[in-house]
Amino acid sequence: MELITIKQAAQVLNVSVSTVRNMLQRGELPALRVGKQIRFVREDLERWIRQRVSRERGLAPVSFVRRLAMTKRAPKVDPCASPSR
């Protein structure tokens, strides 16, 4: 189990740190508190991404998840693009 910081979570999600903080305040992201600091379990965050993408596209994003696991930054996903099969 790998714990990552807010900054690292922002890189995984390909958004700004302030966006991650806003999402945390709205209760949208799976996170835990370690003392006074917020940490993310990388696997939980990746699972959250897979669930969001598959719900929005209606299919399991296998290639997206593989790319995510192989890179430090998550690729940008075009919600208007048709899914490749």
trRosetta pair geometry for C-beta under 8 A, 3 or more apart (Angstrom, degrees):
i j d omega theta_ij theta_ji phi_ij phi_ji
1 41 5.7 -40 -167 -143 102 109
1 42 8.0 164 -170 33 54 85
1 43 6.9 -83 -126 13 69 122
2 41 7.2 117 71 -158 50 57
2 42 4.4 -1 79 9 105 127
2 43 7.4 116 38 -21 84 84
3 34 7.3 47 -170 -34 154 149
3 39 4.4 2 -173 174 112 133
3 40 7.0 140 -157 69 60 39
3 41 6.2 -40 -97 -94 62 54
3 42 7.5 -148 -97 -21 12 83
4 8 3.8 -113 -179 93 112 134
4 9 5.7 143 107 -54 114 75
4 12 7.2 84 108 -22 163 133
4 39 6.7 138 63 -163 33 78
4 40 5.1 -31 63 64 87 94
4 41 7.9 125 16 -124 81 9
4 42 5.3 82 -14 -71 121 90
4 45 7.4 -59 47 6 126 150
5 8 4.8 98 51 10 74 100
5 9 6.9 -129 100 -5 40 88
5 37 7.8 -51 -125 175 85 121
5 38 7.9 92 -156 87 55 73
5 39 6.7 -48 -95 -114 41 69
5 40 7.8 -21 76 20 4 91
6 9 5.5 -53 -146 37 32 114
6 10 6.4 39 152 -24 64 102
6 17 5.7 75 134 -148 106 93
6 20 5.3 157 -167 109 89 139
6 21 6.7 36 -162 -65 141 80
6 24 7.9 -52 -117 -35 113 145
6 38 5.7 56 -60 81 105 113
6 40 7.7 115 -87 -16 44 109
7 10 5.7 -50 -153 30 31 115
7 11 6.8 31 149 -18 62 102
7 17 5.7 -20 -98 -95 63 117
8 11 5.5 -51 -153 33 38 113
8 12 6.5 40 149 -20 67 101
8 40 7.6 -150 85 48 98 115
9 12 5.5 -50 -148 35 36 113
9 13 6.2 21 156 -6 67 110
9 20 5.4 117 101 -136 112 145
9 29 7.4 80 175 -177 142 150
9 31 7.9 -16 -91 -97 166 109
9 40 4.6 96 -83 7 126 152
9 45 6.0 -139 -131 -121 96 155
10 13 6.0 -63 -142 49 28 102
10 14 7.9 151 162 -34 55 4
10 15 5.6 -105 -152 78 75 67
10 16 6.1 -25 -157 159 129 16
10 17 4.7 -68 -57 -80 158 54
10 19 7.0 118 -126 59 99 95
10 20 4.7 -100 -77 -26 87 134
11 14 7.2 26 -173 -76 31 44
11 72 6.1 -23 146 147 128 89
11 73 5.3 -88 177 -99 83 76
11 74 7.8 137 139 3 51 78
12 42 7.3 -176 -90 -139 157 84
12 45 5.9 64 109 131 152 136
12 46 7.4 -93 -177 -73 133 75
12 49 7.7 -121 147 -49 103 144
12 68 7.4 61 -163 -164 85 102
12 72 7.7 -91 -82 170 64 50
12 73 7.3 -145 -98 -132 25 35
12 74 5.3 60 172 -30 46 108
13 19 7.7 -145 109 103 134 120
13 20 6.6 147 41 -84 145 100
13 45 7.5 -96 -56 180 96 117
13 49 7.3 -159 -105 -88 74 116
13 74 5.9 3 -117 26 13 140
14 73 5.8 84 -86 -179 91 92
14 74 4.6 -113 -21 67 106 90
14 75 7.3 -39 -50 118 153 6
14 76 5.9 -146 140 -79 159 68
15 19 4.0 -90 155 80 122 145
15 20 6.3 147 90 -48 112 79
16 19 4.7 105 58 0 77 101
16 20 7.3 -138 100 -2 46 83
17 20 5.6 -52 -154 34 38 113
17 21 6.4 39 148 -19 67 104
18 21 5.4 -50 -147 36 37 114
18 22 6.3 39 153 -20 66 103
19 22 5.6 -52 -147 36 32 112
19 23 6.3 33 153 -19 65 105
20 23 5.7 -55 -148 38 31 112
20 24 6.4 36 151 -23 64 104
20 29 7.0 2 -158 -18 74 165
21 24 5.6 -52 -150 33 32 115
21 25 6.6 34 152 -20 64 103
22 25 5.7 -52 -150 33 33 112
22 26 6.5 22 154 -9 65 108
23 26 5.9 -61 -148 44 32 106
23 28 4.3 -83 -169 62 85 120
23 29 4.9 69 128 -22 113 111
24 27 7.5 38 180 -73 32 27
24 28 7.4 -86 -65 45 22 76
24 29 5.6 -47 -82 46 64 114
24 31 5.9 -9 -121 13 106 153
24 38 6.5 -2 -137 -152 155 161
29 40 7.2 -48 156 -107 118 120
29 45 7.2 11 -164 -114 103 88
29 48 6.6 79 -139 165 63 169
30 40 7.1 99 95 -141 72 87
30 41 7.3 -49 121 42 113 93
30 44 4.4 -108 102 153 139 122
30 45 6.6 -148 61 -75 98 56
30 47 7.9 -1 25 69 150 103
30 48 5.5 -165 8 -59 109 133
31 38 5.3 4 170 -171 133 104
31 39 6.9 152 -165 78 83 34
31 40 5.3 -54 -111 -88 78 75
32 38 7.5 147 79 -154 33 59
32 39 5.7 -28 69 67 82 84
32 40 7.6 143 21 -98 74 29
32 41 7.2 43 6 -26 118 94
33 36 7.5 -22 -172 -137 105 14
33 37 7.1 147 -158 79 62 37
33 38 6.0 -40 -101 -98 63 58
33 39 7.6 131 -121 20 15 78
34 37 5.3 -25 68 71 84 93
34 38 7.7 135 22 -121 77 9
34 39 5.0 24 -2 -1 120 125
40 44 6.7 -141 -178 70 79 106
40 45 4.9 42 166 -51 129 126
41 44 4.1 70 74 7 101 113
41 45 6.9 175 81 -11 51 84
42 45 5.7 -59 -150 38 32 111
42 46 6.3 30 155 -17 68 107
43 46 5.7 -54 -145 39 31 111
43 47 6.3 35 153 -21 64 105
44 47 5.6 -52 -147 36 31 113
44 48 6.4 37 150 -23 63 104
45 48 5.5 -49 -149 32 33 116
45 49 6.6 36 150 -20 63 101
46 49 5.6 -49 -151 32 35 114
46 50 6.5 36 151 -19 65 103
46 65 7.1 92 178 -142 105 90
46 68 6.2 150 -132 128 103 134
46 69 7.2 59 -140 -76 148 81
47 50 5.7 -52 -150 36 34 112
47 51 6.4 33 153 -19 65 106
48 51 5.9 -55 -148 37 29 111
48 52 6.4 29 154 -18 64 107
49 52 5.9 -58 -148 37 29 110
49 53 6.2 23 158 -14 66 110
49 64 8.0 -141 141 136 111 117
49 65 7.8 151 99 -100 110 79
49 68 6.7 160 102 -127 153 165
49 74 6.9 -138 -137 -124 155 149
50 53 6.0 -59 -143 40 27 106
50 54 6.0 19 163 -13 66 112
50 60 7.3 10 -173 -150 103 75
50 61 6.4 -154 -134 50 69 99
50 64 7.8 158 -105 93 69 111
50 65 5.6 26 -92 -86 110 120
51 54 6.1 -59 -139 41 25 104
51 55 6.0 25 160 -20 63 112
52 55 5.9 -60 -147 37 25 110
52 56 6.2 15 160 -12 63 112
53 56 6.0 -62 -145 42 28 105
53 57 5.9 -3 166 8 67 116
53 61 4.5 -30 123 -8 135 145
53 64 6.0 -129 167 93 168 160
53 77 6.5 -114 -115 -142 114 169
54 57 6.3 -68 -131 55 26 91
54 58 7.2 -36 176 140 57 1
54 59 6.1 -112 -139 92 76 25
54 60 5.1 4 -108 -97 125 45
54 61 6.0 -133 -67 -7 75 86
55 58 7.7 24 -171 -70 19 42
56 79 6.5 -66 155 -133 134 107
57 61 6.7 87 46 -64 146 103
57 83 5.4 99 -176 -61 129 131
59 83 5.8 143 49 142 136 171
61 64 3.6 -13 154 33 119 125
61 65 5.9 129 101 -24 83 87
61 83 7.7 -117 -101 -133 81 120
62 65 5.9 -59 -149 36 29 109
62 66 6.4 29 155 -19 65 106
63 66 5.6 -51 -147 35 34 113
63 67 6.4 34 155 -17 66 104
63 84 7.2 -9 23 70 152 113
64 67 5.9 -56 -151 37 29 108
64 68 6.3 32 151 -22 64 108
64 75 7.0 -127 -139 55 77 113
64 77 6.7 25 -128 -94 134 119
65 68 5.5 -52 -146 35 32 116
65 69 6.4 32 156 -19 65 105
66 69 5.9 -57 -150 36 30 109
66 70 6.4 18 155 -12 64 113
67 70 5.8 -68 -148 42 31 106
67 71 6.1 -3 166 5 70 116
67 74 8.0 95 110 -149 97 54
67 75 5.4 -8 128 -8 140 126
68 71 6.6 -75 -137 48 23 89
68 74 5.2 7 -117 -117 96 84
68 75 7.3 -108 -72 12 70 83
71 74 7.3 152 86 -86 113 26
71 75 7.2 84 51 -43 153 82
77 81 7.9 -127 180 36 62 119
78 81 4.0 76 89 -15 113 112
